[in-house]
Amino acid sequence: MKKERVGWIFAVVILSVLLVVSVFLGVTGYFSSIIYLKSNSDLVVGDSVSISVRPNQTSVVSFTFDGGYLSNENIPQLVQINAADLNSELRVRVKATVFGLDENTDFEFITTSHFEQAEDGYYYFDDVLKGGNKITFCNYLKIPEDNDFSSGEKYILTIVVETLETKYDENIWKNVQQ
């Protein structure tokens, strides 16, 4: 009788320990997966961003988003460009690319009045960005009407900002707005 009692106590203790360990691993695994998903990207679409640019260089910022957005949906997206070098005047152009699709999808930006899209797909700033100043590129991002996004997938929207000093801008960029 004592052996049966010891066997039951042993089984209850072992099962209790296994229950505690599995609950612990389940909870910590859940939190670890959430931390991993949040650390897997730079920014989420909808977060405001300021892109620092330097003369004659390219700056890039990437956003992750899921495919659950509707066609023609406007998403608040403030993108500002600031010139870090105080001694130069810059021409600025911006282009966006989506990774995760087989074909190119062009996002439409609801830009400020100083940016205009040219035939080459770039948005050109119609003035000169002086060193130390900041300009707003867009306030909203518009999802394309003919999007092929899958709601269960994640995509990366990359915004590329190129700058060129005004002394070099005559023949390098064909569509510079004067």
Residue pairs with C-beta under 8 A, 6 or more apart in sequence:
40 64
41 62
41 63
41 64
41 156
42 61
42 62
42 63
42 64
43 49
43 61
43 62
43 63
43 64
44 63
44 64
44 65
45 63
45 64
45 65
45 75
45 77
45 141
45 157
46 75
46 76
46 77
47 63
48 77
48 78
48 79
48 80
49 61
49 63
49 78
49 79
49 80
50 80
50 81
50 82
50 134
51 59
51 61
51 79
51 80
51 81
51 82
51 159
51 161
52 59
52 82
52 83
52 84
53 59
53 81
53 82
53 83
53 84
53 90
53 92
53 129
53 161
53 163
54 83
54 84
54 85
54 163
55 85
55 88
55 90
55 163
55 164
55 165
56 163
56 164
56 165
56 168
57 162
57 163
58 160
58 161
58 162
58 163
59 160
59 161
59 163
60 158
60 159
60 160
60 161
61 79
61 158
61 159
61 161
62 156
62 157
62 158
62 159
63 77
63 156
63 157
63 158
63 159
64 154
64 155
64 156
64 157
65 154
65 155
65 157
66 151
66 152
66 153
66 154
66 155
67 147
67 149
67 150
67 151
67 152
67 153
67 154
67 155
68 149
68 151
69 75
69 143
69 147
69 149
70 143
71 143
71 144
71 145
71 146
71 147
72 142
72 143
72 145
73 142
73 143
74 110
74 140
74 141
74 142
74 143
75 140
75 141
75 142
75 143
76 139
76 140
77 109
77 138
77 139
77 140
77 141
78 136
78 138
78 139
79 109
79 136
79 137
79 138
79 159
80 134
80 135
80 136
80 137
81 92
81 94
81 129
81 134
81 135
81 136
81 137
81 161
82 133
82 134
82 135
83 90
83 129
83 130
83 131
83 132
83 133
83 134
83 163
84 131
85 131
86 131
86 132
87 131
88 131
88 165
89 128
89 129
89 130
89 131
89 165
89 166
90 128
90 129
90 130
90 131
90 163
90 164
90 165
90 166
91 124
91 125
91 128
91 129
91 163
91 164
91 165
91 166
91 169
91 173
91 176
92 124
92 125
92 129
92 135
92 161
92 162
92 163
93 122
93 123
93 124
93 125
93 161
93 162
93 173
94 115
94 122
94 123
94 125
94 137
94 159
94 160
94 161
94 162
95 121
95 122
95 123
95 159
95 160
95 162
96 106
96 107
96 109
96 157
96 158
96 159
96 160
97 104
97 157
97 158
97 160
98 104
98 105
98 107
98 155
98 156
98 157
98 158
99 155
99 156
99 158
100 153
100 154
100 155
100 156
101 148
101 149
101 155
103 148
105 144
105 147
105 148
106 121
106 144
107 141
107 142
107 143
107 144
107 157
108 141
108 142
108 144
109 115
109 123
109 137
109 138
109 140
109 141
109 142
110 138
110 139
110 140
110 141
110 142
111 117
111 123
111 137
111 138
111 139
112 135
112 136
112 137
112 138
112 139
114 125
114 126
114 127
114 135
115 123
115 124
115 125
115 126
115 137
115 138
116 123
116 124
116 126
116 177
117 123
117 124
118 124
118 175
118 177
119 175
120 174
120 175
122 162
122 175
123 137
124 173
124 175
124 176
124 177
125 135
125 177
126 177
128 166
129 135
129 163
137 161
141 157
143 149
149 155
164 172
164 173
169 176
